Amino acid sequence: MRGFFERVGKGAKAKRGGFEGVGGSPVRQMQFQRRVMVKASIRKMEISGLAKLKKHLAYIERDGADERGKTARLFGPDEGLAEPDLNSPDRAESFAERCRDDRHHFRFIVAPEDAGKMESLSDFTRDLVSQMEADLDTKLEWVATNHYDTGQPHTHLIVRGVRDDGTDLVIPRRYISQTLRKRAQALVETELGPVSQMEGRVRLAKTIEARQFTPLDRGLSDLENDGVIDMSAPVPRGRVWLRQIQVRRLQTLARMGLSENIGSGRWKVEPDFADTLQRMGERRDIIRTLHRRVGGIDGRDPNSWVEGLVTERNRFDPNRIGAVPVTGVVRHYGRQDDTKPGGFVVIDSEAGTSLYAKVADDDVFETLKSGQVVTLSPHSREPKSVDRSIAAFAEARGGTYSEVAHVLEGDRVSEEYARAHVRRLEALRRQKVVARQADGTWRIPSDYLDRVADYEMRRTSNMPASLSRESRLALSQMETARGVTLLDRKLAENSAGMNTGKLFETALSHRVNVLKGMGIELDENGRLPDGALDKLRSIDLHDAADQIGNTLGKAYRPLGQSRRVGGTFRETVERPSGKFAVIERSREFTLVPWRPVMDRRLGKSIAGRVSGSGGISWDVTGRSGPQR
């Protein structure tokens, strides 16, 4: 690997994108570069990987994203692919199918800061991939498309995870995080030339009034000391212009309420001014996205309702002290900017209020649809259960944790359970919360739980809100579903009407009428009677069993009172009552609640034991389950 970086490092100097020395470096001349943002991710193709890849290809080919405001089209290494032949097979479908049996694929987003000045983003992408092929010593199979529908034109590049000899393509992490960006910057500089001092200074000056976090703010953060930035210090030769720009930026921050001139060239800044500016930028991006996608509603000017929908007052803050989970119906969602991580959702909460939140771009977000019911959850800043176990074990043994002692002495826990403790300690060691001793044991400080709580607070400070979803059904579909829904659980808890907005009250009223038609009525207390949820779940499972049985040609056998379950894990099915796994045997099949741990046995034998509470403990080690 060392030889690899010695080879690819030639011509890719280790210098920061943008400019150097903004924090007050004694360097006389600032060094400006052609900045290029590169985001990368590796996606596995196992289980649902093909479906997700097809969905992603459909997303990047979306309408209105190309330079003319029309549908973005895929292109590849061949010049002829830039304008697809409408009579040829669908390029996205063809590429996805070729990836079907791959172990993984790579997704890149490449966004040159000067994309608007470049002759062709497509040609730039082809040159960049050619450079990657030379560095990695293999031909690459790829497709890409250019987007112009955000503030920053950018390219989506998807590369198969296969070398030209058929082996898995492995791209070193350091190449992805450093060298690729430098290669891209060099290509832009080759086309446009180096950034002159005048051009670089003009770029900085244009960010003085920006209502978002800028490179100027990053430099001011470097100068901040105990909440004060001192602009009275002597200015290095050639940096007077920078000091003037920084002072003007502080004046702008003062108008935003984020700084204050306290005299003698000294400025007091808010402790979280950088975070505030980042949130302001995120809100601006979300508002722009909503403007593009939905425009006016009922003839109203979008400026009048979109900006009122996304404000600091109705932001769900997952780090706010006392924050509680909020459930609501998705009204709008999207990625505010492909070049930045995460997405956003706007929901109408159960209480009837509108909230928006920044969320992670995960599996739930990728399959989100308007009308679905989701829950936004705050971050837990408390020590985890494993932390309490570590603290208890160490307290009884003089402040030391030993994996071996935990397994052989303690409560004689399993080796895997003890290894989970060690993995947690390794993560905390990197954050200097604990230390590993020469003999392999761990020294646990007496204030370990307090230190862990501080670490969790720091770790989650800039993380997006957690987004979860019980069902893919929309709220309107829950009203008529033949199965257990969120509405039924609310009726069973008699929480209907308790701080419930009109949207949910209407849905609950409709659901009550549908349940009557199914022979299920509320009791005298206005609640669903005992056993109603079990009846609905049974109806749902038998509906599913009829459909699956016709396909398999086998009989359905309910789990019932069986203490063990086993067979071949054939597939999963989404039902109103939840996600279920189809366990197939030689003459019959059954349906059991799906759990993520089961996925590693998809298409293979699996066995589980039913506990007294009805839960199932699955064996995913590969031992065959019982057959009937």
N, C-alpha and C positions, 0 to 999 in steps of 0.2 A: 504493500500500500504506500510505503514511503516513496518507492520509485515512481508510482503513479503520480503523486503530487509533485515530485521533482520535474516530471515530464510536462504535466498540464500547467504547472505554475509559471512556465516561461511566457513572458509577455503579459502575465496577469498580476500586476503589482498589487501588494496589499495596501490599498488606500481606501478611505471611506468615501461613500457616495456623497454628492452634494458639495460641501466645502469643509475645510479644516480650519480650526483656530477660532471659532466663533465665541468660545468661552474666555477669551483673553490671552491666547497663546502669544509668546513673544515673537512668533514668526512674522517677518515683515510683510510678505505678500501672502494673501489667502490663496489656498489652492482649491479651485472649483472644478467639479467633475460633472459629466453627463450622468445624472442619476437614473438608475433603472431598478424598479421594484420587481422582485421575483418571489412568488409564492409557490410552494411545492407540497404535494401530498402523495402518499403511496396508498393505493386502494387494493385490497385483496379481492380476488374474483370468486372465492368460495361462497357457497350457499346462495345468497341473493345478489352476488356481485354483478352478474350480467344484467339483471333488471335495473340495478342502480346505475350502471354505466350507460345503458340506453336512456334512462331518465336524464342523466347529466348531459348526454349528447343532444337530447331534445331541448334542454334548457339553454345550452350555448348556441343553438341554432334558432333562438327565439326571434319572434317578429319585432321589428323596430330597433334592432341592435346594430345594424351595419351603418356604414358611413352615410348612406342615403335615407336612413330611417326605415329600411326594409328588412326582410328576414336575413339574418346572418347565415352565411354559407360556409361549409367546411372546405378547406383546401389542404393540400399535402405537398410533397416534394416536387411533384410534376407541375409545371406551369399551367398545363391544361386543366388542372383541377380547380383553378381559381373561379372559373365560370362553369358549373356542372352541366353536363348533358342531361336534359330532363328525361331522356329515354333510357338512361343508364340505371342500373340498380341503385337503390337508396344507399348513399355513401355511409351514412351513420350506421344503418343496420348492418351493412357489410363489414365495417370495421369492428363493430361490437361482436359480431359472430366470430371473427377471427381471433378475438380476445377470449372467447368462451372458455377454452381449456388452459389459459395462462394462469400462472400463480398470482400475478398482480399486474397492475398498470400504474403509470405515473401521470399525475395531473399537475400542470404548471400554469400559472398566470404571470405573464411578462408585461410590464407596463413601463415603457420609457417615459421619463418626464417630458421629453421633447418629441413625443409621438406625433404631435400636430405639425411639426416641421419636417418630418421624415417623408421621403418619396413614397415608400410602400412598407407598411407593417408586415405584409405577407412576405416580401423579399427579405426583410430583416429577419423574420422567423426562420425562413429557409437557410439563411446564412448561419443563424445561431445553431440550428439543429446540425448543420454540416460540421460546425466546430465541435459540437458534442460528440458526433460520430468519430471525429479524429481523436478527441480526448479519450473516449471510451473504447476505441479500436473495434467498432462494430457498426454496421448499417442499422438504422433505426426505422421502425414502422410507426408512422404517426399521422395524426390529423390535427387541424387547428382552425380557429375562426377568430376574426377580429370584432371587437365591440367598441362602439362609439357612443353608447347611450348613457354614459356616466361622465363625471367631470374629468376623468382620466382615460383616454383611449388605451386599450390593452388587448392582449392576445391570450386566448385559451388554447393551450397545447396539451394534447393527450398522446402519450408514448406507450406502446406495448411493452410489457415487461419481459421481452424475449430478445436475445441476441440473434445475430444472423446465422449462428450455428445451431439454433434451437434450444440453447441452454437459457436459464433464467438470467435476466438482466439485473445486475446489482449496481446501483449508483452510490458511491460513498457519500455519507451524510455531509462531509465537509465540502465535497464538490458541489452538492446541491445548495448548501447554505452560503458558500463563499465564491468558489471559482466560477460557477455559472453566471452569477450576477456580474462579476468582473469581465467575463467574456462578452456579455450583453453590452456593458458600458463601453468596452473597447470598440465594438461594432458601431454603436451610435456615434462615438467620437470620430471614427474613421469617416463616416458619412457627413457629419455636421461640423467637424473640426473641434478643437478644444474650446472650453468656455472661457471667454475673455474676462478680464477683471471688470470691465464695464457691464457686460451681460450678467455676471454673477451678482454684482452690486444692485443692479436693477431688479433682479429676481427677489433678492432679500427685501428691497424697499417695497415691492408690491405686496408683501405679507404684513405690513405694519398695521393695517386696519382689519385683518382677517379675524373672524369670530370662530377660530378653531386653534388647535395647537400647531405651532409652526417651528421651523428651525431656529428662529429668533428666540422663541420661548425656551427651547432646549438650551440655548446658550445662556439665557438669563437664569435658568435653573442652576446651571453650573456656577454662576456668580453668587447665588443666594447663600446667606450665612445667618442662621437663626432668624429667618423670616425677613431679612433686610438685604437689599442689593445696593451696594455703594458705587455710584457712578462718578465719584469725585477723585478716584485714584488716577494717577498719571496714565496717559494713553500711549501705547507703543507707537513708534513711528509708522505712518501709513495706515493707522487704524482710527483716525479721527472720524472718518465717515461711518465706521461701524458703531462707534459710541453714539453718534447722532441718531442713527437708526434705532439703536437699543432704547435710547431715551424717548424717542417718539413712540416706540412700542409700549413702553411703560405708561406713557400718557394715554394711549388707547386702552390699556388694561385698567387705568384709573376710571375712565368713563364707563367701563363694564363693572366697576365696583370690586376689582381684583387687586388693585394696588393703590398706594397713597404716597404722595410726596411729603416726606417729613423734614425736608430742608437739608441744606448743605450737600446737595447731590445724592442724598440717600432716599431710598424708596422702600416702603414696607409692602410686602406682598402677602396675599392670602396663602395659608399653608397648602391648600389643595388647588391652587390656581391652575396648575397643569391639568389635573383631573377635570376641573370645571370646563376648561377649554376643549378638552377631548370630548366631553359630553355634548358641548355646544356644536362641535363639528359633526358628531353622530346624528344629532337632531336635524341639522341642516341637510345631511345626506338622506335621512329618512323622508323628510319633507319633499325633497326633490324627487325621490323615487315615487312617492304617492302622487305627486303632480303628474309625473309621466304616465303612470299606470291607470289612474282613475279619473283624472281631470275633474270637471264639475259634476255635481250630483243635483238632480232636480233643477237644473238651470242655475245653480249657485256658483259663484266665483270660487274656484278651488282655493284661492288664497284665504278665503274667509273661514273655511272649515278645516282644511288640512293642517294649517299651522296651529289651530286651536285643539287639534287632536293629538299633537305631539308637542307637549310643553314640559317644563321641569315639574309642574304641579301634578301631572298625571303619569309621571315616569315611575315604573315599578323598580325600586332600588333593592336588590337582593342583599345588600350589605347594611341596610338601615337597621338600627337596633330596635327590636320589637316587631320586625316585619314578619308577616304570616303568609302562608300560601294563599293564592287567589285563583279561583276557577272562573273561566268565562268562555265565551264563544269567539272564535277567530273571525275578525272582520277584514283585516288586511295583514299581509305578511310579505316578506321579500328580503332581498339582499340590498342594503343601501348602497353598496359599492363592492363590485367583485374583487377589487384590489385590496380590500380590507377584510379582516376575519369576521365571521359571524353574520347573523341576519337580524331581523326585527319582527315582532308581531304586535298587532293592535287588537285588543279584545274588549268585548262588552262583558263586564264581570257579572256574577250572580246578583250583586247588589244594585246593578243598573248603571254603573259608572264605566267610563272608558279608561283603559290603561294601555301604555305601550312599554315594551321592554326590549333590550338587546339580548339576543339568545345565541347559543352556539349553533353552528351549522352541522348538526348531527343527523342521525337516522330519522328522528322524529320530525325535525325541520324539513328534511328532504321529501317527506311524504305528507306534509301538511296541506290542508285544504280549507278554504273559507267555510265557516259554519261548523267546523269541528269544535269539540269542547276540550280545552287544555287547561293545565294548571301551571302557574308560575310560582316557583318556590324560592325562598331566600336561602342563602348559603348558611350551612351550619358552621359555627365558629367554635364549637365545643370539641374537646378531645374525643377521639373515636373510641369505640369499645376496646379495640386492641391496645390503645394507649393506657386505658385503665387497668387492663390485664398486665401490661408491662410494669406499671407503677406498683401494683399490688405484689407482684412476684418479687420485684427488686426491694421493696420495703421489708419483706420478710427475710431477705438475704443480704442485708448490709449495703443496699444501694447498687447491687449488681444483677444484671440479667444474663443468664446462660441458656442457650438453646438446648444443650445437652441435658442440663439439670432440669429444664422445664419438661422434657420428654420423659426422663428416667425417674425424677423425684416428684416434684410438684403434684399435680393432679393426674400425672401420667397421660398427658394430652398426646394427640397424634403428631407425627413428624411434620405433616403439612401445616397443621395449626401453628406449631412453633416456628416454621419457616416464614409464615405470614408475619409473625412478630419481628423476625430478623429483617424482612423486606421493609417493614415500616421503619425500623431503626436505621437501616441504610439510607433511606430517604431523609430522615431527620439528621443523620450525620452530615450529609452534604449541606445542610442548612445550619450546621454547627450547634444543633440542639443537644446532641449526645456525642459521646466519644467511644470508639472501640479500643479496647485494651490489647496489649501484646499477645495475651493468651486466647484472644478471640471472644472474650466476654465483653459485656457492655457496661460502662459506668453510667448509672442513671441518677441524675441530680435530684435532690430532695424537692425542688420546685419544678419537676419534670412536667406535670400537667399544666402548670401556668405557662411554661415555655412553649408547650405544644399549642395552647390556646392562642398565644401571640403569633406563632408561626401560621396557624390556620387563618388568622385575621389578615396577615400580610399576603398569604397565598391567594385568598379569595377577593382581595380588595378591588381588582380590576377584571374579575371574571364575569361573564354574562350570566343572566338569570337562568336557573334550571327550568327546562320546559318538558313537561310530561303529558301523556295522553292515555286514557284508559281504553278508548275505542276509536276506530277510524270513522264511526258513524257521525254524521252531522246532527245537530240538535233536532232538526226537523225529522230526521230518520229515527231518532230515539223515541219519538212520540208514537210510532206505529210498529216498532221492532218486536219480534217474537223472541224475546230473551231478556236478560237482566241488563238494565241500563242505569246510568247515573240518576235518571229521573225516578226509577223504581227505588233505588237506595235512599233517595231523599224522602220519598213517600213512606218508606218503611221506618225512617227515623223521625217522621213527622216534622221535618225541617222546612216543608213547603210553607211559603208565606213569611218565613222568618228572615227579614232583611233581604228579600228577594225582589229583583227588578221585574219590570213588566215582561221582558223577553222570556225569562224562566218561569214566571207565573203562568203565562199563556201556554208554554210547553207542558207544564205540569197538569194544567186543566185538560188539555187535549189527551194527555197520557191516561188520565183517570177514565176518560170516556172509552178509550181503546181497551183498557184493562177490563172494563165492564163487559165489553163484547167478547172477551176471552174467558168470562166467567170469574173474574177476580175483582172484588169490590173492597173499598176501604171499610174499616171497622168503625164502631161508634166514636172512637177517638180521632178519626180522620187519618188513620195509619193503615198501611198494608198489613194484613194479618200474618201471624207466624206461618211459615211454610210457603208464603206466596213467592218469595224469591227462588226457593228450591223448585217450585212448580214451573216458573218461567225458565229457569235454567234447563230443566228437563225437556220442556217444549223445544228450546233452542237446540239442544244436543240431538234430539230425535229428528228435527228438521235437517240438521247437518248429516246425520247418519243415513237418512233416506237418499240424499244426494250422493254421498260417498259410496254407500252400498251399491248403488246402481252402477257406479264406475268400476268398483272392485269386484263386483259379483259375489260379495261375501256378506254374512250376517253381522249385525252390530251387537256387541255384548257390552252392556254398561259396566262400569267399574264395580259398582255395588259394594259388597262387603269384603271384596278380595283384599288380602294382606300384601300380595305381591302383584306386580304387573310387568310384562315383558313381551318382546317381539321385535319387529323391525320398525324403526322410526321412519315412516314413509314420507310425511309432509306435515306442514302446519296449515291451519285454516283460521281465518279471522271471522269471528261470530259476534253478534251483539253482546253476548255474555263474556267475551274475551277471546284470547288466542289459545287455540287448542292444538295438541299434537295428535296425529293419527298413528296409532300403534297397531301394526298389522301382524296377524298370525296366519297359520296355514289355512284355517277355515273360517276365521272371523277377524274382527278388528274392534278396537275400543278407542275412546277419545279421552284424553287427560289434559289438564291445564299445562300449557307450554311454559318452560323455564329456559332462560338463555343458555344454561349449562348443557342443555340437551343438544344444541346445534352441532356440537362436534361429532355426534353420532348420527347425523342425518343420513338416511339411506343404509344404516347399519343396525345391528342388533343393539338393544338397550334394555336394561332391567332396573326396576325400582321397588322400594318397599314403602307401603302406605303406613303412615304414623297414626296414632290414636286420634290426632286432631284433624286427620284427613289430608295432610300434606304428604308429598311423595319425596323420598330421598333417592336420587338417581345415581346409579353406578355408570360412569362414563369412561371406565378404564378399558372397555372392550370385551368384557366377559359376556357371553351369550345369555339372553334372558330365557325364561321358561317358555316353551311352545305348547300350544294346545291344538 
